[in-house]
């Protein structure tokens, strides 16, 4: 008689593998879980370095909700992030469409175009700070050649954030170009041949063929650029330190000042927790949008 009993697979980790997994778990707990748990604990305390620590519960979060400077820094972060995502996405897509064509020295020019990504942020900040100088900067010199008056750039509260975005666009447009270029390389050529037979022009082929097919790649670029722009710190701090006044003070800059200039560790920890939650929510929304983009693309092909 043949037994029909089947062994139920066990998904428990075999004891002989545990010594190999435990170091990784310890590292994860030490590097990720413990710091965040400690930050949450610090956010519940009124703790200024050099003074006694006092448990205050949710008081830091309540004060944060009433802090006008925090809301101002949040607006600066949103403004900066929106510009730093939209402009590289637009310019990077155009650059990808150009470099997708066949022309002499295409490979060399691609390499030149991506060079800004390789520069260190502090070096970039120093060079652009000199270029933005109202009297000695080369940008105002170029403007004077075409009859435009000199601009204040990073030294003017009205133009400081757009000026910082120019640096961000210059450095990270090549990244968007590479992502979109990868999407263009995966696009099949048969639909374009059919469109040409039907008499479609260049804009129609881009609008109804190229753009829908590279949509998932554009969403990847949006996710990467959004997360990167939200946590931008080094270039802003090196160029303006949040100035003039607080005109370019993003949440990261304000958090740094509270923690390392005012030494208010508890309040800075509460700010870090709120900022982390906002990033997680935004990332989750963007991932859902990307999944819908991929689903729509698959559905169109049915």
LOSE-582701 format. One record per residue (C-alpha): y, x, z; residue in one letter. Coordinates in nm, 3 decimals. Example, Ala and Ser with C-alpha at 12.3 -4.5 7.8 and 13.67 -1.06 7.14 Angstrom:
2
{y->-0.450&x->1.230&z->0.780&code->a}
{y->-0.106&x->1.367&z->0.714&code->s}
***
This chain:
302
{y->0.000&x->0.000&z->0.000&code->x}
{y->0.339&x->0.135&z->-0.104&code->x}
{y->0.607&x->0.118&z->0.159&code->x}
{y->0.930&x->-0.044&z->0.046&code->x}
{y->1.127&x->0.089&z->0.339&code->x}
{y->1.414&x->0.307&z->0.229&code->x}
{y->1.575&x->0.564&z->0.443&code->x}
{y->1.929&x->0.472&z->0.533&code->x}
{y->2.157&x->0.764&z->0.448&code->x}
{y->2.332&x->0.913&z->0.744&code->x}
{y->2.697&x->1.006&z->0.705&code->x}
{y->2.718&x->1.180&z->1.037&code->x}
{y->2.804&x->1.544&z->1.016&code->x}
{y->2.500&x->1.763&z->1.071&code->x}
{y->2.527&x->1.971&z->1.387&code->x}
{y->2.486&x->2.297&z->1.197&code->x}
{y->2.806&x->2.227&z->0.996&code->x}
{y->3.026&x->2.157&z->1.296&code->x}
{y->3.114&x->2.521&z->1.368&code->x}
{y->3.261&x->2.547&z->1.017&code->x}
{y->3.467&x->2.227&z->1.046&code->x}
{y->3.605&x->2.274&z->1.396&code->x}
{y->3.844&x->2.562&z->1.307&code->x}
{y->4.004&x->2.343&z->1.037&code->x}
{y->4.041&x->2.053&z->1.281&code->x}
{y->4.196&x->2.284&z->1.539&code->x}
{y->4.445&x->2.417&z->1.282&code->x}
{y->4.539&x->2.063&z->1.172&code->x}
{y->4.595&x->1.957&z->1.531&code->x}
{y->4.794&x->2.269&z->1.612&code->x}
{y->5.012&x->2.271&z->1.298&code->x}
{y->5.061&x->1.900&z->1.224&code->x}
{y->4.953&x->1.661&z->1.500&code->x}
{y->5.076&x->1.848&z->1.806&code->x}
{y->5.429&x->1.925&z->1.675&code->x}
{y->5.486&x->1.560&z->1.584&code->x}
{y->5.347&x->1.435&z->1.912&code->x}
{y->5.572&x->1.682&z->2.094&code->x}
{y->5.872&x->1.569&z->1.886&code->x}
{y->5.805&x->1.205&z->1.978&code->x}
{y->5.786&x->1.305&z->2.344&code->x}
{y->6.113&x->1.502&z->2.320&code->x}
{y->6.287&x->1.206&z->2.154&code->x}
{y->6.225&x->1.003&z->2.470&code->x}
{y->6.412&x->1.255&z->2.685&code->x}
{y->6.775&x->1.350&z->2.736&code->x}
{y->6.723&x->1.720&z->2.691&code->x}
{y->7.000&x->1.970&z->2.632&code->x}
{y->6.896&x->2.335&z->2.634&code->x}
{y->6.993&x->2.502&z->2.957&code->x}
{y->7.006&x->2.175&z->3.149&code->x}
{y->6.753&x->1.958&z->3.327&code->x}
{y->6.541&x->1.723&z->3.120&code->x}
{y->6.561&x->1.349&z->3.195&code->x}
{y->6.334&x->1.075&z->3.063&code->x}
{y->6.547&x->0.807&z->2.894&code->x}
{y->6.292&x->0.613&z->2.687&code->x}
{y->6.451&x->0.454&z->2.379&code->x}
{y->6.810&x->0.545&z->2.473&code->x}
{y->6.834&x->0.819&z->2.207&code->x}
{y->6.731&x->0.570&z->1.939&code->x}
{y->6.986&x->0.315&z->2.061&code->x}
{y->7.262&x->0.576&z->2.058&code->x}
{y->7.151&x->0.677&z->1.710&code->x}
{y->7.195&x->0.320&z->1.587&code->x}
{y->7.552&x->0.324&z->1.724&code->x}
{y->7.636&x->0.671&z->1.590&code->x}
{y->7.889&x->0.638&z->1.307&code->x}
{y->7.839&x->1.001&z->1.208&code->x}
{y->7.465&x->0.940&z->1.164&code->x}
{y->7.529&x->0.643&z->0.933&code->x}
{y->7.780&x->0.851&z->0.740&code->x}
{y->7.523&x->1.129&z->0.698&code->x}
{y->7.266&x->0.868&z->0.590&code->x}
{y->7.503&x->0.744&z->0.319&code->x}
{y->7.566&x->1.103&z->0.205&code->x}
{y->7.189&x->1.157&z->0.187&code->x}
{y->7.136&x->0.843&z->-0.023&code->x}
{y->7.428&x->0.929&z->-0.253&code->x}
{y->7.313&x->1.287&z->-0.297&code->x}
{y->6.949&x->1.186&z->-0.353&code->x}
{y->7.034&x->0.918&z->-0.611&code->x}
{y->7.237&x->1.160&z->-0.822&code->x}
{y->6.987&x->1.444&z->-0.775&code->x}
{y->6.705&x->1.220&z->-0.904&code->x}
{y->6.870&x->1.026&z->-1.187&code->x}
{y->7.049&x->1.316&z->-1.358&code->x}
{y->6.753&x->1.562&z->-1.371&code->x}
{y->6.528&x->1.276&z->-1.484&code->x}
{y->6.760&x->1.191&z->-1.773&code->x}
{y->6.836&x->1.549&z->-1.876&code->x}
{y->6.478&x->1.667&z->-1.821&code->x}
{y->6.343&x->1.392&z->-2.045&code->x}
{y->6.588&x->1.486&z->-2.321&code->x}
{y->6.493&x->1.853&z->-2.284&code->x}
{y->6.122&x->1.765&z->-2.300&code->x}
{y->6.174&x->1.566&z->-2.621&code->x}
{y->6.357&x->1.863&z->-2.772&code->x}
{y->6.099&x->2.122&z->-2.669&code->x}
{y->5.816&x->1.898&z->-2.786&code->x}
{y->5.935&x->1.953&z->-3.143&code->x}
{y->5.836&x->2.255&z->-3.350&code->x}
{y->6.116&x->2.506&z->-3.409&code->x}
{y->6.156&x->2.886&z->-3.405&code->x}
{y->6.155&x->3.064&z->-3.066&code->x}
{y->6.045&x->2.745&z->-2.891&code->x}
{y->5.821&x->2.931&z->-2.644&code->x}
{y->6.092&x->3.186&z->-2.560&code->x}
{y->6.355&x->2.917&z->-2.505&code->x}
{y->6.116&x->2.724&z->-2.282&code->x}
{y->6.079&x->3.032&z->-2.064&code->x}
{y->6.457&x->3.075&z->-2.045&code->x}
{y->6.503&x->2.708&z->-1.959&code->x}
{y->6.269&x->2.722&z->-1.658&code->x}
{y->6.421&x->3.040&z->-1.512&code->x}
{y->6.652&x->2.855&z->-1.265&code->x}
{y->6.341&x->2.731&z->-1.081&code->x}
{y->6.247&x->3.090&z->-0.999&code->x}
{y->6.574&x->3.182&z->-0.825&code->x}
{y->6.604&x->3.176&z->-0.448&code->x}
{y->6.825&x->2.899&z->-0.302&code->x}
{y->7.057&x->3.136&z->-0.114&code->x}
{y->7.121&x->3.346&z->-0.425&code->x}
{y->7.188&x->3.029&z->-0.623&code->x}
{y->7.429&x->2.910&z->-0.355&code->x}
{y->7.625&x->3.236&z->-0.354&code->x}
{y->7.661&x->3.246&z->-0.733&code->x}
{y->7.766&x->2.883&z->-0.762&code->x}
{y->8.008&x->2.915&z->-0.470&code->x}
{y->8.191&x->3.187&z->-0.663&code->x}
{y->8.184&x->2.975&z->-0.978&code->x}
{y->8.330&x->2.678&z->-0.786&code->x}
{y->8.621&x->2.879&z->-0.640&code->x}
{y->8.946&x->2.692&z->-0.716&code->x}
{y->9.144&x->3.004&z->-0.817&code->x}
{y->8.885&x->3.265&z->-0.915&code->x}
{y->8.597&x->3.045&z->-1.033&code->x}
{y->8.492&x->3.053&z->-1.395&code->x}
{y->8.445&x->2.675&z->-1.411&code->x}
{y->8.815&x->2.605&z->-1.362&code->x}
{y->8.890&x->2.874&z->-1.620&code->x}
{y->8.676&x->2.689&z->-1.875&code->x}
{y->8.851&x->2.363&z->-1.785&code->x}
{y->9.191&x->2.524&z->-1.841&code->x}
{y->9.084&x->2.624&z->-2.193&code->x}
{y->9.050&x->2.257&z->-2.288&code->x}
{y->9.361&x->2.145&z->-2.102&code->x}
{y->9.194&x->1.996&z->-1.793&code->x}
{y->9.354&x->2.068&z->-1.456&code->x}
{y->9.168&x->2.274&z->-1.197&code->x}
{y->8.923&x->2.089&z->-0.972&code->x}
{y->8.855&x->2.136&z->-0.603&code->x}
{y->8.476&x->2.124&z->-0.650&code->x}
{y->8.303&x->2.193&z->-0.316&code->x}
{y->8.639&x->2.242&z->-0.143&code->x}
{y->8.746&x->1.880&z->-0.204&code->x}
{y->8.597&x->1.593&z->-0.004&code->x}
{y->8.598&x->1.365&z->-0.309&code->x}
{y->8.400&x->1.602&z->-0.532&code->x}
{y->8.187&x->1.804&z->-0.293&code->x}
{y->7.866&x->1.599&z->-0.326&code->x}
{y->7.883&x->1.571&z->-0.709&code->x}
{y->7.945&x->1.947&z->-0.718&code->x}
{y->7.639&x->2.014&z->-0.505&code->x}
{y->7.440&x->1.783&z->-0.731&code->x}
{y->7.541&x->1.997&z->-1.029&code->x}
{y->7.362&x->2.290&z->-0.864&code->x}
{y->7.059&x->2.072&z->-0.790&code->x}
{y->7.049&x->1.949&z->-1.149&code->x}
{y->7.078&x->2.301&z->-1.287&code->x}
{y->6.786&x->2.422&z->-1.075&code->x}
{y->6.543&x->2.130&z->-1.099&code->x}
{y->6.594&x->1.976&z->-1.442&code->x}
{y->6.336&x->2.228&z->-1.577&code->x}
{y->6.075&x->2.087&z->-1.337&code->x}
{y->6.123&x->1.736&z->-1.477&code->x}
{y->6.109&x->1.882&z->-1.826&code->x}
{y->5.771&x->2.044&z->-1.757&code->x}
{y->5.628&x->1.722&z->-1.612&code->x}
{y->5.747&x->1.508&z->-1.903&code->x}
{y->5.638&x->1.774&z->-2.150&code->x}
{y->5.286&x->1.750&z->-2.009&code->x}
{y->5.299&x->1.374&z->-2.060&code->x}
{y->5.415&x->1.414&z->-2.420&code->x}
{y->5.128&x->1.653&z->-2.487&code->x}
{y->4.883&x->1.382&z->-2.376&code->x}
{y->5.035&x->1.111&z->-2.596&code->x}
{y->4.815&x->1.023&z->-2.899&code->x}
{y->4.974&x->1.058&z->-3.243&code->x}
{y->4.804&x->0.761&z->-3.411&code->x}
{y->5.052&x->0.497&z->-3.282&code->x}
{y->5.341&x->0.699&z->-3.428&code->x}
{y->5.174&x->0.712&z->-3.768&code->x}
{y->5.129&x->0.335&z->-3.761&code->x}
{y->5.491&x->0.288&z->-3.650&code->x}
{y->5.617&x->0.506&z->-3.936&code->x}
{y->5.417&x->0.299&z->-4.183&code->x}
{y->5.580&x->-0.015&z->-4.039&code->x}
{y->5.923&x->0.145&z->-4.087&code->x}
{y->6.015&x->0.210&z->-3.721&code->x}
{y->6.307&x->0.446&z->-3.663&code->x}
{y->6.327&x->0.723&z->-3.404&code->x}
{y->6.480&x->0.508&z->-3.130&code->x}
{y->6.223&x->0.233&z->-3.177&code->x}
{y->5.937&x->0.483&z->-3.155&code->x}
{y->6.083&x->0.627&z->-2.835&code->x}
{y->6.160&x->0.287&z->-2.680&code->x}
{y->5.832&x->0.111&z->-2.759&code->x}
{y->5.583&x->0.401&z->-2.780&code->x}
{y->5.694&x->0.720&z->-2.606&code->x}
{y->5.866&x->0.572&z->-2.301&code->x}
{y->5.583&x->0.337&z->-2.197&code->x}
{y->5.318&x->0.606&z->-2.246&code->x}
{y->5.501&x->0.871&z->-2.042&code->x}
{y->5.601&x->0.618&z->-1.772&code->x}
{y->5.345&x->0.745&z->-1.516&code->x}
{y->5.467&x->1.101&z->-1.567&code->x}
{y->5.826&x->0.992&z->-1.517&code->x}
{y->5.725&x->0.826&z->-1.190&code->x}
{y->5.560&x->1.148&z->-1.075&code->x}
{y->5.886&x->1.328&z->-1.149&code->x}
{y->6.082&x->1.062&z->-0.957&code->x}
{y->5.853&x->1.093&z->-0.653&code->x}
{y->5.870&x->1.472&z->-0.646&code->x}
{y->6.246&x->1.484&z->-0.699&code->x}
{y->6.316&x->1.210&z->-0.443&code->x}
{y->6.119&x->1.378&z->-0.167&code->x}
{y->6.268&x->1.718&z->-0.254&code->x}
{y->6.627&x->1.588&z->-0.266&code->x}
{y->6.589&x->1.400&z->0.063&code->x}
{y->6.491&x->1.716&z->0.247&code->x}
{y->6.743&x->1.939&z->0.069&code->x}
{y->6.905&x->2.173&z->0.320&code->x}
{y->6.933&x->2.537&z->0.216&code->x}
{y->7.176&x->2.509&z->-0.077&code->x}
{y->7.397&x->2.254&z->0.100&code->x}
{y->7.414&x->2.459&z->0.419&code->x}
{y->7.473&x->2.788&z->0.237&code->x}
{y->7.753&x->2.643&z->0.023&code->x}
{y->7.939&x->2.398&z->0.248&code->x}
{y->7.763&x->2.372&z->0.588&code->x}
{y->7.833&x->2.000&z->0.562&code->x}
{y->8.203&x->2.042&z->0.486&code->x}
{y->8.481&x->2.006&z->0.413&code->x}
{y->8.485&x->1.821&z->0.742&code->x}
{y->8.169&x->1.612&z->0.726&code->x}
{y->8.203&x->1.513&z->0.358&code->x}
{y->7.871&x->1.671&z->0.257&code->x}
{y->7.686&x->1.640&z->0.585&code->x}
{y->7.345&x->1.492&z->0.504&code->x}
{y->7.092&x->1.392&z->0.770&code->x}
{y->6.930&x->1.735&z->0.754&code->x}
{y->7.262&x->1.911&z->0.813&code->x}
{y->7.359&x->1.675&z->1.094&code->x}
{y->7.017&x->1.714&z->1.254&code->x}
{y->7.049&x->2.093&z->1.237&code->x}
{y->7.395&x->2.084&z->1.395&code->x}
{y->7.282&x->1.855&z->1.677&code->x}
{y->6.977&x->2.070&z->1.752&code->x}
{y->7.109&x->2.424&z->1.705&code->x}
{y->7.486&x->2.392&z->1.746&code->x}
{y->7.506&x->2.130&z->2.020&code->x}
{y->7.156&x->2.209&z->2.161&code->x}
{y->7.082&x->1.838&z->2.210&code->x}
{y->6.710&x->1.860&z->2.145&code->x}
{y->6.622&x->1.506&z->2.254&code->x}
{y->6.879&x->1.339&z->2.028&code->x}
{y->6.785&x->1.563&z->1.733&code->x}
{y->6.417&x->1.478&z->1.784&code->x}
{y->6.494&x->1.105&z->1.768&code->x}
{y->6.686&x->1.166&z->1.447&code->x}
{y->6.393&x->1.361&z->1.302&code->x}
{y->6.152&x->1.077&z->1.383&code->x}
{y->6.374&x->0.815&z->1.217&code->x}
{y->6.426&x->1.035&z->0.912&code->x}
{y->6.051&x->1.097&z->0.885&code->x}
{y->5.980&x->0.723&z->0.899&code->x}
{y->6.236&x->0.657&z->0.625&code->x}
{y->6.078&x->0.922&z->0.401&code->x}
{y->5.729&x->0.783&z->0.459&code->x}
{y->5.842&x->0.428&z->0.374&code->x}
{y->6.023&x->0.543&z->0.061&code->x}
{y->5.727&x->0.755&z->-0.050&code->x}
{y->5.494&x->0.460&z->0.003&code->x}
{y->5.717&x->0.234&z->-0.209&code->x}
{y->5.738&x->0.494&z->-0.487&code->x}
{y->5.360&x->0.538&z->-0.488&code->x}
{y->5.315&x->0.161&z->-0.521&code->x}
{y->5.560&x->0.156&z->-0.812&code->x}
{y->5.375&x->0.443&z->-0.976&code->x}
{y->5.043&x->0.263&z->-0.937&code->x}
{y->5.193&x->-0.047&z->-1.098&code->x}
{y->5.319&x->0.171&z->-1.383&code->x}
{y->4.971&x->0.311&z->-1.446&code->x}
{y->4.819&x->-0.040&z->-1.422&code->x}
{y->5.068&x->-0.180&z->-1.671&code->x}
{y->4.992&x->0.102&z->-1.911&code->x}
{y->4.617&x->0.036&z->-1.885&code->x}
{y->4.671&x->-0.335&z->-1.925&code->x}
{y->4.876&x->-0.286&z->-2.241&code->x}
{y->4.589&x->-0.103&z->-2.397&code->x}
{y->4.346&x->-0.394&z->-2.354&code->x}
***
